């Protein structure tokens, strides 16, 4: 490939690599929220879970020298946050949206408090697979250097899409999310199902946070999240609670987030910073475009609080 070709393909290559890198936390947080909302509960506290998961992963990786133990710590931390959210929300007249906002503030504050000693130390990164090793072109190599969590997230999206339709567990989650009365008639306990679903959703959000601190951007700071946890809720609604739709929407959001850095990487020196706002503008556009009640709630679980 000639140099002129690289110039032509520079922005698409940079956006491809950036979309893969930026979309990964969106994938895990949105899949986790899809599980939670399918059970009839919404968790707005995932932003706090994401940040606390990032801090936990980085801290454990620094202390142990293992990014995989850091990843496990983030998942456990997210699970605890999710179970705590699910436990509180089982009480009568407790609003899951209000509790989620409270836990978002609690999680971020707790992460900032315990994470201060780990701002300076360096932690090992999660590994990536160099799918572009066949090429001598640095842009191709960078674009195709794919972290293992992205591949796991893609596989998880397919599995969840299949599981919701073809497994007993998936059917139970859907029944509880659509009608608590029908679930009770089947001998199911909706509170228990929602507790477990919210816990699993929290664990996945914690893994998304681990990706931020242990791979991209690959450090722990108090501004590590740019609102991915909150944007993931809009992403799930946009995807109509479909795991495959969540994966596709995460790539879309990732591509929007990668636009500014892609322009900067090919030498654009003016105005590129405006494109850093692209994910937030896209979120607003999506929420406005789906604001019609007949469209927004199409496919929504019947027990979800936003449908009542």
C-alpha positions as CSV (number, residue, x, y, z in Angstrom):
1,X,0.0,0.0,0.0
2,X,1.4,3.3,-1.0
3,X,1.8,6.4,1.2
4,X,-0.9,8.2,-0.6
5,X,-3.2,5.3,0.1
6,X,-2.4,5.5,3.8
7,X,-3.3,9.2,3.6
8,X,-6.7,8.3,2.2
9,X,-7.3,5.4,4.6
10,X,-5.8,7.1,7.6
11,X,-9.0,8.4,9.2
12,X,-11.0,5.1,8.5
13,X,-8.2,3.0,10.0
14,X,-7.9,5.3,13.0
15,X,-11.6,5.2,13.5
16,X,-11.7,1.4,13.2
17,X,-9.1,1.0,15.9
18,X,-10.6,3.7,18.0
19,X,-14.1,2.3,17.7
20,X,-12.9,-1.1,19.0
21,X,-11.0,0.5,21.9
22,X,-13.6,3.0,22.9
23,X,-16.6,0.6,22.5
24,X,-15.4,-2.1,24.8
25,X,-16.5,-0.6,28.1
26,X,-19.8,0.4,26.5
27,X,-20.3,-3.3,25.4
28,X,-19.9,-4.7,29.0
29,X,-21.9,-1.9,30.7
30,X,-24.7,-2.1,28.2
31,X,-24.9,-5.9,28.3
32,X,-25.0,-5.8,32.0
33,X,-27.8,-3.2,32.0
34,X,-29.7,-5.2,29.4
35,X,-29.7,-8.1,31.8
36,X,-30.8,-5.9,34.6
37,X,-33.6,-4.2,32.7
38,X,-34.8,-7.4,31.2
39,X,-35.6,-8.5,34.7
40,X,-37.7,-5.4,35.2
41,X,-35.2,-3.1,37.0
42,X,-33.2,-0.1,35.9
43,X,-29.8,0.6,37.4
44,X,-28.6,4.2,37.0
45,X,-25.7,3.5,39.4
46,X,-23.6,1.8,36.8
47,X,-21.4,4.9,36.4
48,X,-20.4,4.6,40.0
49,X,-19.9,0.8,39.6
50,X,-17.8,1.4,36.5
51,X,-15.5,3.9,38.2
52,X,-15.1,1.8,41.4
53,X,-14.4,-1.2,39.2
54,X,-11.7,0.7,37.4
55,X,-10.1,1.7,40.7
56,X,-10.4,-1.8,42.2
57,X,-8.8,-3.4,39.1
58,X,-5.9,-0.9,39.0
59,X,-5.2,-1.2,42.7
60,X,-5.2,-5.0,42.7
61,X,-3.1,-5.1,39.6
62,X,-0.6,-2.8,41.1
63,X,-0.4,-4.8,44.3
64,X,-0.3,-8.3,42.7
65,X,1.3,-7.6,39.4
66,X,-1.5,-9.4,37.6
67,X,-4.0,-7.6,35.4
68,X,-6.3,-10.7,35.5
69,X,-6.5,-10.6,39.3
70,X,-7.4,-6.9,38.9
71,X,-10.1,-7.9,36.4
72,X,-11.5,-10.4,38.9
73,X,-11.5,-7.8,41.7
74,X,-13.4,-5.4,39.4
75,X,-16.0,-8.0,38.7
76,X,-16.4,-8.9,42.4
77,X,-16.7,-5.2,43.3
78,X,-19.3,-4.7,40.6
79,X,-21.2,-7.7,41.8
80,X,-21.3,-6.3,45.3
81,X,-22.6,-3.0,44.1
82,X,-25.2,-4.7,42.0
83,X,-26.4,-7.0,44.8
84,X,-26.6,-4.0,47.2
85,X,-28.7,-2.1,44.6
86,X,-30.9,-5.2,44.1
87,X,-31.3,-5.8,47.8
88,X,-32.4,-2.2,48.6
89,X,-34.8,-2.1,45.7
90,X,-36.7,-5.1,46.9
91,X,-38.3,-3.1,49.7
92,X,-41.8,-1.6,49.1
93,X,-42.0,1.9,47.6
94,X,-38.3,2.1,46.9
95,X,-37.6,3.9,43.6
96,X,-34.8,2.1,41.7
97,X,-33.9,5.2,39.7
98,X,-33.4,7.3,42.9
99,X,-31.3,4.5,44.5
100,X,-29.3,4.2,41.3
101,X,-28.4,7.9,41.4
102,X,-27.4,7.6,45.0
103,X,-25.2,4.6,44.4
104,X,-23.6,6.4,41.4
105,X,-22.5,9.2,43.7
106,X,-21.5,6.7,46.4
107,X,-19.4,4.6,44.1
108,X,-17.5,7.4,42.5
109,X,-16.9,9.1,45.9
110,X,-15.7,5.8,47.3
111,X,-13.4,5.2,44.3
112,X,-11.8,8.6,44.6
113,X,-11.2,8.1,48.3
114,X,-9.6,4.7,48.1
115,X,-7.9,5.3,44.8
116,X,-5.7,8.3,45.7
117,X,-2.6,6.2,46.6
118,X,-2.8,4.5,43.2
119,X,-2.8,7.5,40.9
120,X,1.1,7.5,40.5
121,X,2.0,3.7,40.5
122,X,2.0,1.9,37.2
123,X,-0.1,-1.3,36.7
124,X,0.4,-4.1,34.1
125,X,-2.0,-3.9,31.1
126,X,-4.4,-6.5,29.9
127,X,-3.1,-8.3,26.8
128,X,-4.1,-7.5,23.2
129,X,-4.0,-9.8,20.1
130,X,-2.0,-8.3,17.2
131,X,-4.3,-9.2,14.3
132,X,-2.4,-6.7,12.2
133,X,0.9,-8.4,12.6
134,X,0.8,-9.4,8.9
135,X,1.2,-5.8,7.8
136,X,4.2,-3.6,7.9
137,X,2.0,-0.5,8.0
138,X,1.8,1.0,11.6
139,X,-1.7,2.3,11.1
140,X,-3.0,-1.2,10.2
141,X,-1.1,-2.7,13.1
142,X,-2.6,-0.2,15.5
143,X,-6.1,-0.5,14.2
144,X,-6.0,-4.3,14.4
145,X,-4.4,-4.6,17.8
146,X,-7.5,-5.9,19.6
147,X,-7.8,-6.4,23.3
148,X,-9.1,-9.8,24.5
149,X,-12.0,-8.2,26.4
150,X,-13.5,-6.9,23.1
151,X,-13.6,-10.4,21.7
152,X,-15.1,-11.7,25.0
153,X,-17.7,-8.9,24.8
154,X,-18.6,-9.9,21.3
155,X,-19.0,-13.5,22.2
156,X,-21.0,-12.6,25.3
157,X,-23.4,-10.5,23.2
158,X,-24.1,-13.5,20.9
159,X,-24.5,-15.8,23.9
160,X,-26.9,-13.5,25.7
161,X,-29.0,-13.1,22.6
162,X,-29.2,-16.8,22.3
163,X,-29.8,-17.4,26.0
164,X,-32.7,-15.0,26.3
165,X,-34.5,-17.0,23.6
166,X,-33.5,-20.6,24.2
167,X,-32.6,-21.2,27.8
168,X,-34.7,-21.7,31.0
169,X,-32.7,-18.9,32.8
170,X,-33.3,-16.5,29.9
171,X,-37.1,-17.3,29.9
172,X,-37.2,-16.8,33.7
173,X,-35.6,-13.3,33.4
174,X,-37.9,-12.3,30.6
175,X,-41.0,-13.5,32.5
176,X,-40.1,-11.6,35.6
177,X,-39.3,-8.5,33.6
178,X,-42.6,-8.6,31.8
179,X,-45.0,-9.5,34.6
180,X,-44.2,-10.1,38.3
181,X,-47.7,-11.6,38.8
182,X,-47.1,-14.2,36.0
183,X,-43.8,-15.0,37.5
184,X,-45.3,-15.6,40.9
185,X,-48.0,-17.8,39.3
186,X,-45.1,-19.9,37.9
187,X,-43.6,-20.3,41.4
188,X,-40.8,-17.8,40.8
189,X,-39.6,-15.1,43.3
190,X,-39.3,-11.8,41.3
191,X,-37.1,-10.2,44.0
192,X,-34.6,-13.0,43.9
193,X,-34.4,-13.0,40.1
194,X,-34.0,-9.3,40.0
195,X,-31.4,-9.4,42.7
196,X,-29.3,-11.9,40.8
197,X,-29.8,-10.1,37.4
198,X,-28.7,-6.7,39.0
199,X,-25.7,-8.4,40.5
200,X,-24.6,-9.9,37.2
201,X,-25.2,-6.5,35.5
202,X,-23.0,-4.9,38.1
203,X,-20.2,-7.4,37.6
204,X,-20.2,-6.7,33.9
205,X,-20.0,-3.0,34.6
206,X,-17.1,-3.6,36.9
207,X,-15.3,-5.4,34.1
208,X,-15.9,-2.5,31.8
209,X,-14.2,-0.3,34.4
210,X,-11.3,-2.7,34.6
211,X,-10.8,-2.2,30.8
212,X,-10.6,1.5,31.3
213,X,-7.8,1.4,33.9
214,X,-5.9,-1.6,32.6
215,X,-5.9,-1.0,28.9
216,X,-7.5,2.1,27.4
217,X,-6.6,4.7,28.6
218,X,-4.7,2.4,30.9
219,X,-4.3,4.4,34.0
220,X,-6.2,5.4,37.1
221,X,-7.4,9.0,37.5
222,X,-10.5,10.5,39.0
223,X,-11.7,11.5,35.5
224,X,-11.3,8.0,34.0
225,X,-14.9,7.8,33.0
226,X,-16.6,10.2,30.6
227,X,-20.1,9.1,31.5
228,X,-20.0,5.7,29.9
229,X,-22.2,4.2,32.6
230,X,-25.0,6.7,32.0
231,X,-24.7,6.7,28.3
232,X,-25.0,2.9,28.4
233,X,-28.6,3.2,29.7
234,X,-29.5,5.3,26.6
235,X,-27.7,2.7,24.5
236,X,-29.8,-0.1,25.9
237,X,-33.0,1.7,25.1
238,X,-31.8,2.5,21.6
239,X,-30.9,-1.2,21.2
240,X,-34.4,-2.2,22.3
241,X,-33.0,-4.4,25.1
242,X,-31.4,-6.7,22.5
243,X,-27.8,-7.9,23.3
244,X,-26.8,-7.9,19.7
245,X,-28.2,-4.4,19.3
246,X,-26.2,-3.4,22.4
247,X,-23.1,-4.6,20.7
248,X,-23.8,-2.8,17.5
249,X,-24.8,0.4,19.3
250,X,-21.6,0.2,21.4
251,X,-19.6,0.2,18.2
252,X,-21.5,3.2,17.0
253,X,-20.8,5.1,20.2
254,X,-17.2,3.9,20.1
255,X,-16.8,5.2,16.5
256,X,-18.3,8.5,17.5
257,X,-15.9,8.8,20.4
258,X,-12.9,7.9,18.2
259,X,-13.7,10.5,15.6
260,X,-11.8,13.4,17.4
261,X,-8.6,11.3,18.1
262,X,-8.7,9.9,14.5
263,X,-8.7,13.4,13.0
264,X,-5.9,14.4,15.3
265,X,-3.8,11.4,14.4
266,X,-3.8,12.3,10.7
267,X,-2.6,15.8,11.3
268,X,-5.8,17.8,11.7
269,X,-4.8,20.6,14.1
270,X,-7.9,22.8,14.3
271,X,-11.4,22.0,15.2
272,X,-10.9,18.3,15.9
273,X,-11.6,18.8,19.6
274,X,-15.2,19.6,18.7
275,X,-15.7,16.0,17.7
276,X,-14.8,14.8,21.2
277,X,-18.4,15.8,22.0
278,X,-19.8,13.4,19.4
279,X,-20.8,10.6,21.8
280,X,-22.8,13.0,23.9
281,X,-24.4,14.6,20.9
282,X,-25.3,11.2,19.6
283,X,-26.8,10.3,23.0
284,X,-29.1,13.4,22.8
285,X,-30.1,12.7,19.2
286,X,-31.0,9.1,20.1
287,X,-33.0,10.1,23.1
288,X,-34.9,12.7,21.1
289,X,-35.4,10.4,18.2
290,X,-36.9,7.7,20.4
291,X,-38.9,10.0,22.6
292,X,-42.2,9.0,21.2
293,X,-43.9,6.7,23.8
294,X,-45.0,4.2,21.1
295,X,-41.4,3.8,19.8
296,X,-39.4,4.2,23.0
297,X,-41.2,1.5,24.8
298,X,-41.4,-1.0,22.0
299,X,-39.9,-4.2,23.3
300,X,-39.5,-2.8,26.8
301,X,-40.0,-5.2,29.8
302,X,-43.5,-4.5,31.2
303,X,-42.2,-4.2,34.8
304,X,-39.5,-1.6,34.0
305,X,-40.1,1.5,36.0
306,X,-39.8,3.8,33.0
307,X,-42.8,2.1,31.4
308,X,-45.1,2.9,34.4
